[in-house]
């Protein structure tokens, strides 16, 4: 069996520890904050002693050696090692709030530098720059508006997808809670007929048959579905040729309960006939 490595990186305060715990629950041998210089030796050692599934967390505490990681990952892939990279991200406002709530210091801070909110914003933006190359090569999960249980489910869902080929992630969301920062494509469907204004449908969701039947009867909804399908069908082949492992398609409406949920389900059914597909409903998962 081929060795499988999952590399977890991301912004400080974005939930890397939660993701690593999910990996451990899934049977991976896990190590936190491994220096990039030790990656090759560690992989060799763990393959001999701990089986075929390893999860490694790296973060900005290894800032000076982080530029080595993308090249090292390419070297591991050339050895027929299955490598998945997950990058956890969140909005700057969310990260600031989390540091305030936990009273933890940012790994890049020091007593002279960390002097209030403005300094913390500058430190977070510096961290984004340091991690930009790793983010570019990873599947990004936006943790800004999800609970720990949701994040664990998302990570386990990604692990359940067999390696090789490209995976599509269709995600519904509410514009009033912000656009997901992990989205590769964002489609706005707020102009479509809204079941919220039908009293019998207001408390239901796009997963419920009465809502689905209502939306299926709306010509504008069908047109939007066809346009998104045609657009993605054309570009997915190009993305796969460029060796993309994951593509996240976010569909947003006002509340993230009806229209976006319905369209995610419809499109996922159509595309799963050819591609590996995951569904996420940001405002509903884990309720």
C-alpha positions as CSV (number, residue, x, y, z in Angstrom):
1,X,0.0,0.0,0.0
2,X,1.3,3.4,-0.9
3,X,2.3,5.8,1.8
4,X,-0.3,8.6,2.3
5,X,0.7,11.9,3.8
6,X,-1.7,14.7,4.8
7,X,0.0,18.0,5.4
8,X,-2.1,20.5,7.5
9,X,-1.0,24.1,7.4
10,X,-2.8,27.4,7.7
11,X,-3.3,30.6,9.7
12,X,-2.7,30.7,13.4
13,X,-6.1,30.4,15.1
14,X,-7.7,28.8,12.1
15,X,-8.3,25.4,13.7
16,X,-5.3,23.3,12.8
17,X,-5.4,21.4,16.1
18,X,-9.0,20.5,15.5
19,X,-8.1,19.2,12.1
20,X,-5.2,17.2,13.4
21,X,-7.5,15.6,16.0
22,X,-9.9,14.6,13.2
23,X,-7.0,13.0,11.4
24,X,-6.1,11.1,14.6
25,X,-9.7,9.9,15.0
26,X,-9.5,8.6,11.4
27,X,-6.5,6.4,12.2
28,X,-3.6,8.6,11.0
29,X,-0.3,8.9,12.9
30,X,-0.1,12.6,13.7
31,X,2.7,15.0,14.6
32,X,2.3,18.7,15.3
33,X,4.7,21.5,14.3
34,X,7.3,19.4,12.5
35,X,10.2,21.5,11.2
36,X,10.3,21.4,7.4
37,X,14.0,20.4,7.5
38,X,12.9,17.1,9.2
39,X,10.1,16.2,6.8
40,X,12.1,13.8,4.6
41,X,13.7,11.9,7.5
42,X,10.4,11.8,9.4
43,X,8.5,10.4,6.4
44,X,11.0,7.6,6.0
45,X,10.9,6.8,9.7
46,X,7.1,6.8,10.0
47,X,6.7,4.6,6.9
48,X,8.8,1.9,8.6
49,X,7.3,2.1,12.1
50,X,3.7,3.5,12.0
51,X,2.1,2.2,8.9
52,X,0.9,4.0,5.7
53,X,-1.1,7.0,6.9
54,X,0.6,10.0,8.4
55,X,-0.7,13.5,9.1
56,X,1.7,16.4,9.7
57,X,0.9,19.9,10.9
58,X,3.3,22.8,10.1
59,X,2.7,26.4,10.8
60,X,4.4,29.8,10.7
61,X,6.6,28.9,13.7
62,X,8.9,27.4,11.1
63,X,8.7,30.6,9.0
64,X,12.4,30.6,7.9
65,X,12.2,27.2,6.4
66,X,8.7,27.2,5.0
67,X,9.8,28.0,1.5
68,X,11.4,24.5,1.4
69,X,8.0,22.7,1.8
70,X,6.5,23.0,-1.7
71,X,9.7,21.6,-3.3
72,X,9.8,18.8,-0.7
73,X,6.2,17.9,-1.4
74,X,7.0,17.6,-5.1
75,X,9.9,15.3,-4.3
76,X,7.7,13.1,-2.2
77,X,5.1,12.9,-4.9
78,X,7.8,11.8,-7.4
79,X,8.4,8.8,-5.2
80,X,4.7,7.7,-5.6
81,X,3.8,8.9,-2.2
82,X,0.2,10.2,-2.0
83,X,0.3,13.7,-0.7
84,X,-2.7,15.8,0.3
85,X,-2.3,19.4,1.5
86,X,-5.0,21.1,3.6
87,X,-4.8,24.8,4.4
88,X,-7.0,26.2,7.1
89,X,-7.9,29.9,6.7
90,X,-10.2,32.5,8.2
91,X,-10.9,36.2,7.9
92,X,-8.7,38.6,9.7
93,X,-11.6,39.7,11.9
94,X,-12.3,36.1,12.9
95,X,-8.7,35.5,13.8
96,X,-8.5,38.6,15.9
97,X,-11.6,37.7,17.8
98,X,-10.3,34.2,18.5
99,X,-7.0,35.5,19.8
100,X,-8.9,37.9,22.0
101,X,-11.2,35.2,23.4
102,X,-8.5,32.7,24.1
103,X,-5.9,35.4,25.3
104,X,-3.3,33.5,23.3
105,X,-0.4,35.3,21.7
106,X,0.3,35.0,18.0
107,X,3.4,32.9,17.2
108,X,5.0,35.8,15.4
109,X,4.4,38.3,18.1
110,X,6.7,39.6,20.8
111,X,6.3,42.0,23.7
112,X,7.5,45.0,21.7
113,X,5.6,44.2,18.6
114,X,2.2,43.1,19.9
115,X,0.6,46.4,21.1
116,X,-3.1,46.1,20.4
117,X,-5.4,45.3,17.6
118,X,-3.6,47.2,14.8
119,X,-0.4,45.4,15.5
120,X,-2.2,42.1,15.5
121,X,-3.7,42.9,12.1
122,X,-0.2,43.6,10.7
123,X,1.1,40.3,12.1
124,X,-1.7,38.4,10.6
125,X,-1.1,40.0,7.2
126,X,2.6,39.1,7.5
127,X,1.6,35.5,8.2
128,X,-0.6,35.4,5.1
129,X,2.4,36.5,3.0
130,X,4.7,33.9,4.6
131,X,2.1,31.1,3.9
132,X,1.0,32.3,0.5
133,X,2.9,29.6,-1.5
134,X,1.6,26.8,0.7
135,X,-1.9,28.1,0.4
136,X,-1.7,28.1,-3.4
137,X,-0.8,24.4,-3.5
138,X,-3.4,23.3,-1.0
139,X,-7.1,22.7,-0.6
140,X,-8.4,25.6,1.4
141,X,-11.0,25.3,4.2
142,X,-12.5,28.5,5.4
143,X,-13.2,28.1,9.2
144,X,-14.5,31.6,9.7
145,X,-18.2,30.6,10.2
146,X,-18.0,26.9,11.1
147,X,-17.8,25.1,14.5
148,X,-15.2,22.6,15.5
149,X,-17.6,19.7,14.8
150,X,-18.2,21.0,11.3
151,X,-14.5,21.3,10.6
152,X,-13.9,17.8,11.8
153,X,-16.6,16.5,9.5
154,X,-15.2,18.5,6.5
155,X,-11.7,17.0,7.1
156,X,-13.0,13.5,7.4
157,X,-15.1,14.0,4.3
158,X,-12.0,15.0,2.3
159,X,-10.2,11.9,3.6
160,X,-13.0,9.7,2.5
161,X,-12.4,10.7,-1.1
162,X,-10.1,8.3,-2.9
163,X,-6.8,9.8,-4.0
164,X,-6.1,10.6,-7.6
165,X,-8.1,12.8,-10.0
166,X,-9.9,16.0,-9.1
167,X,-12.5,16.5,-6.4
168,X,-15.3,19.1,-6.6
169,X,-16.6,20.7,-3.5
170,X,-20.0,22.4,-3.9
171,X,-20.8,24.7,-1.0
172,X,-23.9,26.7,-0.1
173,X,-23.6,29.8,2.0
174,X,-25.4,33.0,3.2
175,X,-24.1,36.3,1.8
176,X,-25.1,38.0,5.0
177,X,-22.4,36.0,6.8
178,X,-19.7,36.6,4.3
179,X,-18.3,35.0,1.2
180,X,-16.2,31.8,1.9
181,X,-12.5,32.6,1.5
182,X,-11.9,29.0,0.3
183,X,-14.0,29.4,-2.8
184,X,-12.5,29.1,-6.3
185,X,-15.8,30.2,-7.9
186,X,-18.7,32.1,-6.4
187,X,-22.1,32.3,-7.9
188,X,-24.7,34.8,-6.5
189,X,-28.3,33.4,-6.7
190,X,-30.0,36.1,-4.6
191,X,-32.0,37.3,-7.6
192,X,-33.9,34.0,-7.9
193,X,-37.5,33.5,-6.4
194,X,-37.1,33.1,-2.7
195,X,-39.1,30.4,-0.8
196,X,-38.6,32.4,2.4
197,X,-41.5,34.5,1.3
198,X,-43.8,31.5,1.1
199,X,-45.2,30.9,4.6
200,X,-45.4,27.1,4.1
201,X,-41.8,26.9,3.0
202,X,-40.1,29.5,5.2
203,X,-39.0,27.1,8.0
204,X,-37.9,24.3,5.5
205,X,-34.6,24.1,3.6
206,X,-33.5,23.3,0.1
207,X,-33.1,19.7,1.2
208,X,-36.9,19.4,1.8
209,X,-39.1,18.1,-1.1
210,X,-41.7,21.0,-1.0
211,X,-38.9,23.6,-1.4
212,X,-37.2,21.6,-4.1
213,X,-40.5,21.3,-6.0
214,X,-41.2,25.0,-5.7
215,X,-37.8,25.9,-7.0
216,X,-37.9,23.3,-9.8
217,X,-41.0,25.1,-11.2
218,X,-39.2,28.5,-11.5
219,X,-37.8,29.1,-15.0
220,X,-35.1,31.5,-13.6
221,X,-33.8,28.7,-11.3
222,X,-33.6,26.3,-14.1
223,X,-31.7,28.8,-16.3
224,X,-29.3,29.6,-13.5
225,X,-28.6,25.9,-12.9
226,X,-28.0,25.3,-16.6
227,X,-25.6,28.3,-16.8
228,X,-23.5,27.2,-13.8
229,X,-23.4,23.7,-15.1
230,X,-22.3,24.8,-18.6
231,X,-19.6,27.1,-17.2
232,X,-18.2,24.5,-14.8
233,X,-18.4,21.6,-17.3
234,X,-16.3,23.6,-19.8
235,X,-13.6,24.7,-17.3
236,X,-13.2,21.5,-15.2
237,X,-11.3,19.7,-17.9
238,X,-8.9,22.6,-18.1
239,X,-8.5,22.7,-14.4
240,X,-7.8,19.0,-14.2
241,X,-5.2,19.3,-17.0
242,X,-3.5,21.9,-14.7
243,X,-3.3,19.2,-12.0
244,X,-5.8,20.7,-9.6
245,X,-6.7,18.3,-6.8
246,X,-9.7,20.2,-5.5
247,X,-12.1,22.9,-6.9
248,X,-14.6,24.6,-4.5
249,X,-17.7,26.1,-6.1
250,X,-19.6,28.3,-3.6
251,X,-23.3,29.2,-4.3
252,X,-24.8,31.9,-2.1
253,X,-28.2,33.3,-1.4
254,X,-29.4,35.6,1.4
255,X,-29.8,33.1,4.2
256,X,-28.0,30.0,2.9
257,X,-31.1,27.8,3.6
258,X,-33.2,27.5,0.4
259,X,-32.0,28.5,-3.1
260,X,-28.2,27.9,-2.6
261,X,-28.8,24.6,-0.9
262,X,-31.1,23.4,-3.6
263,X,-28.7,24.3,-6.4
264,X,-25.7,22.7,-4.6
265,X,-27.7,19.5,-4.4
266,X,-28.8,19.6,-8.0
267,X,-25.4,20.4,-9.4
268,X,-23.7,17.8,-7.2
269,X,-26.0,15.1,-8.6
270,X,-25.1,16.1,-12.1
271,X,-21.4,16.3,-11.7
272,X,-20.9,13.2,-9.5
273,X,-21.6,11.1,-12.6
274,X,-18.1,12.0,-13.7
275,X,-16.2,13.6,-10.8
276,X,-15.7,13.0,-7.2
277,X,-18.0,15.4,-5.4
278,X,-18.5,16.6,-1.9
279,X,-21.4,18.7,-0.6
280,X,-21.2,21.4,2.1
281,X,-24.0,23.5,3.5
282,X,-22.2,26.1,5.6
283,X,-25.2,27.5,7.4
284,X,-26.8,24.1,8.0
285,X,-24.1,21.5,8.6
286,X,-23.9,20.4,12.2
287,X,-27.2,22.1,13.2
